[in-house]
Amino acid sequence: MRAALPRRWFCAAALAGCAHEPPAAPPGTMIPPYFAQWESPELVEAFLNGRDAATDPRWAESGAADAAEYARWAEHLCGMACLRMAMAARGESLTIHDLRRAVQPLGGYVEEPGGFIRGLIYAGAVRWLNDRGIAARIVLDEPMPALGRGEFYIASVHAAIRTPEVEPPRKGGHLVLVFGADEAGRWRFHNPSGIGVAQQRDVRLSPAAFSRFHADRGILIPL
């Protein structure tokens, strides 16, 4: 997801309820491994600002056939990055294009005439999960579901959530992986297109702040 938004290294705590650095995890919290939708998380800001993704020095780790395929798909794979993180937490190591190639034939992505890519379409990802014995379901027009330990929610949010002091123009259009709440009640999530560690890994926002970006839809992945 590309957005020409300014970089912010701070958060307005009263507005967003987030910290400068990822806070320590409460005892017993399961934090999934982090993966960006680009293979080099430290270059996310550069890619969002127009750097050609084909220049990512780690592109081959994505499982793409070549750098051109990697660059063409990178902006569309926030959902696959979330799925990759959820599966890694279950002990399954898959590249982002392993997942994309598995989900696409099930309707997860549609390549339209002219080269436009539509997706992630939730039904394809849910079917793939269901086929693997995981009772995932699509969530529509519902508030954030309660999550038990080891459960995940791929939430539709606006990409401006990476700069939570910015008011989003609308809700939805980007996906993040929610994996629980902290002792203060803030939602905890990984953002595949966050800028800098503090807005990539174990980001924390109050429910009120998160709801400004959340479109009340996503994919629930239970244990």
Secondary structure, 3 states (H helix, E strand, C coil): CCCCCCCCCCCCHHHHCCCCCCCCCCCCCCCCCCCCCCCCHHHHHHHHCCCCHHHCCCHHHHCCCCHHHHHHHHHHCHHHHHHHHHHHHCCCCCCHHHHHHHHHHHCCCEECCCCCEECCCHHHHHHHHHHCCCCCEEEECCCCCCCCCCCEEEEEECHHHHCCCCCCCCCCCEEEEEEEECCCCCEEEECCCCCCHHHCCCEEECHHHHHCCEEEEEEEECC
